[in-house]
Amino acid sequence: MAAVDLSTHPGHLARRLQQAHSLLWGAMVSEETTSPQFAVLNALVEKPDIDQRTLSEHVHLDRSTIADVVARLVRRGLVERVRDPKDGRRNVLKLSEEGTRHHRKLVTRTARMNRVFLAPLDEGEQETLLRLIARVADAAEELRG
């Protein structure tokens, strides 16, 4: 049996892309704050005072992953759990002042990193790549859900 050409396997290419992203993230954005943690911080800027389930759906992370990410951010003092003023039985999440400052700093760094990450492509190719990746990811999530 002959070896297959892994350059035609989307999963292999996605793993390589993720590896490249992780390398750049650590070098250009943060060694302490992961990309999923940044997604949570960013979501809480966009939609403050949401519950963990809604946050999970918003950033496309499963329940166990979101629980771990939120717990780490709470321990670091970047996110706070507070009682929902409308429903005292549930907690909502919001950024602390430190979380807001940290998010602001990371926004600049992620923009710079994304420019480097996508630099091999022209603007039209970048838009096409992002649109196609999102379409495949959305379809995969529909299959799972």
N, C-alpha and C positions, 0 to 999 in steps of 0.2 A: 504494500500500500504506500502511495506517495504522500509526502508531506503536503499540507494545505498551505495556501498563501494567506497568511494572517492579515495582510494588508487589505483583504477583502472581507474581514470579519469585524462588524461594527463594535462588538463587545471588546475586542482586542484594542481597537483604535480608541474607544471611549476610555479604557483603562490607561492607555498611554497619555491621552489628553488630560485625564485627572491627575496623573503623576506629574505632568508638566505644570499644571495649575497649582498643585500642592507645593512644588519646589519654588515657584515664583511667589506664591502666597507667603511662605515662610521667609523668603528673602526680602520681599518688598512691602508686605503689609504687616504681618505680626507672627511671632513665634508663639505667643500666648493665646491669642484669640483665633479660633478656627473660622473657616468660611461659613459653616452652619451657625456658629455663634454670632457671626456678623449678620447673617440673614435674620436671626431672631432680634438682635438689637435694632436692625433696620426696620423690621416689621413693627416693632413697638414704637418707633418714631412715627411711622405711617398710621398705625392704629393703636393708640395707647389704650390701656385699660381693657384688654381683651383677655378671655380665659385661655387656658393652655390648649384646649381642644381646637378652638378657633385659630389660635396661633399655629398649631400643627398643620392645619389645612392650608393656611395662608403661605407658609414657607415650604410646604410639600415634604415634611419630615414625619415619619411614623411616630406613634405614641411613645414607644420606649425611647427612641432617639430624642424626641423633644423633651421628655422628662429629664433625661441626663443633661442635655444642653442647658435647660433652664436651671437645673440644680447647680450646675457649675457657675453660671452667671450670677445666681443669687449668692453663692458662697464668695464670689469675687466682689460682691457689692455693686454690681452693674445693673441688676434687675431686682425689683422688690415685688413681693406678693402682698396684696392688700385686699381687704374685704370689699366686695362689690357694694357700693353705696345703695344700689337698687335692689340687691338681693344678698342679704347678709349671710346666706348659706354657702355662697361661692366666693372664691378668690379670683382676682384679676391680676394681671401683670403690668408693670410699668417700669420705665427706665428710672434709675436713680440719677441724681445730678452727675455723679461720676460716670454712669453709663452713657448719659447724653454727651459728655465731653469726650469719652472714649469713642463713641460712634462718630462724632464729628471728625476726629483725627483719622479714623479708619476710612471714611468716605473719600478723603483726598488720596490716601494710599491705594485704595482699591481702583480708583479711576486711573491712576498712573500704571498700576499693574495690568489692568485690562488693556490699556494702549499697547504695552509691551507684548502681552500675550497674543493679541490679535494683529500685531504689526506685519506679519508675513502676508496679510490679506489687504486688498484695497477696501474702501468703504462699502462698496456694493457687495463684495464677497463677505465682509463681516456681517452685514445685515442678513444676507442669505444664510450664512452658517448659523447665526443665532435663531433665526426663524425656523430652520430645519431641525435643529437640536430641540427646540421647544416643542415642535410638532411631534417628534418621536417620543420625547419624555412624556408629553400629555397623553399620547396613545398608550404608552406602557402603563401609566398610572390608571387609565380607564380599565385596562385588562386586569390589573391587580385589584382594583376597587370593585 
